[in-house]
Amino acid sequence: MPSNQSPLGALPARFRRERVLVVGCGDVGTRAARMLGRRVRLLALTSSPERSPRLRELGITPLAGDLDRPATLARLAGLATRVIHLAPPEGDLAADWWRDFRTLALLRALRRREPPRSIVYASTTGVYGDCGGARIDETRAVNPRTPRAQRRVDAERAVRHYGRAAHVRASILRIPGIYAPDREGGTPRERLLRGTPVLQAPDDVYTSHIHADDLARAVLAAMWRGRPQRVCNAADDTELKMGDYFDLAADLYGLPRPRRLPRSTAEAELPLMLLSFMSESRRLDNRRLKEELRVRLWYPTVESGLRERPSP
């Protein structure tokens, strides 16, 4: 084959466009799909037949399959030239509680035939655990403190191993809190209306965020430009403690600021899931996002993103 000829040239015409498979095509996946438009052939794995009409409206071909039923994934082998893996790990704890069986099932299916050129896996900044408010980059050792974060670590390792073994460019995006005014539960407004308290300043923790549109753009940048087996923090530039974040949001929405509690009182008043987020503090370095993936953030701070809010 001449050096300037695309390897897709030998394929039938219907396969010459890049074929992008989205696994876990929820809010961020559909945003990425809209940004891709008709430049590629879009495919999405779905276990819910009722979602198929909506996917077709977006120009996405639905593929019936369930990550919890590996036998349904056989058709994915060799189908896509790029894979975006946005599906979360299982919610229930299994005997091997630290394994992400959904990711393992997907990778086993992809191994059966010609691999994709690239795969992007959406992980979480929770894999770092508590960093005591330190500013960290991607070289920080992982220290997951919850079963869900440990499963993400397992998935990251599996994806990177697959990338090395199959000569696939595997990219890992570590993602903090996702928000957007048009995303269900995507702003702090609901929590402010419920009157949920936050920690007092001496006990408070740093928290990070990314606008859903910027995250979708980061996913696509990693899909096209990500370095092999590379990790990237997909976070904006904001460095705010959690209570200050909710104070900012309250002021923007014209709502009362939340109550401030000492940690000792909060532990008796707040649910365990929320307390787990209040037990980890870190500030994220996002230079790889900007310099390697060349993502110029549309919403570099949560203030700029929250100002794009729907009318009350």
C-alpha positions, 0 to 999 in steps of 0.5 A: 500500500502506498504510504499516503493511502489510508488503510480504510481505502481497502474496505467497502465504501460503507466502511470507509468513514471512521466508525465510532462506538460509544459505550455508555451513551448518556449525556456526555456521549450524546454531546460528543456525538452531536459534536462529531456530526456526520463526519463519522459513522456513530454507533452506540451500545444500549441495553434499553430498547426504548432508547433506540428511537432517540439515538436514531434521531441523533444520527446514532445507530443503536446496537443491542447489548448489555455489558452485564451479559457478555454473550450479547457483546460478540457483534462489537468485535472488529466493528469500530475504528474508535471506541469511547467507553463512558459506562460506569462500573457496577453499583452492587458489590460482588465477591471480587468487589474491586473488579470492573467486570463491565470493562473486562467484558467489553475488552474481551469482545474487542479482542476477538477481531481487529482492534480499534485504533484508539479507545478512551476510558472515562475514569474518575479523579476519585482514584487519587483518594484524599490528597490533603488539598495538594495540587496534583498531576497525573503522576500522583500515585492512585490511592482509592478509598472507596470500592467504586474508585477501586473498580475504576483503578482496575478498569484503568489498568485493564484498558492500558494493558489492552492498549499495550497488548493490541497496539491501540492508543488507550487514553484515560480521562480522570474526571471530577464533578460534571455539571451543565445547566441543561444536564439533569442534576447538573447544577448545585441549584437542587442541593441549595433548594434542599438546604443541604449544609456544607462544611465550615471553612477549617474542615472544608475540602477542595473540589474540582469540576468540568462542564459537560460540553468541555468534557465531551470535547476532551473525550473527542480530543483524546480519541483523535490525539491522545498519546498511547496509554496516557492518563489526563486530568479532565478538569477546569481551572477552578480551585475552590473549596466545596463550601465556597463553590456552593456559596458562589452558586447561591449568589449567582442563583439569588438563593440563601447560602448553605449552612456551615457545619463542623465535620463532627456534626456533619457526620451525624447529619449527612448521608454516607455517600455525600460524606465520602465526597467531603472526605477527599481534598485535592486540586488538579493540574490540567496542563496535559488537557491543555498542552497535549490534547490542545483543549481550549476550555469553553468554560474555564471556571465554574463561575463562567459555566454556571452563568450559562444557567436556565431561567429559574 
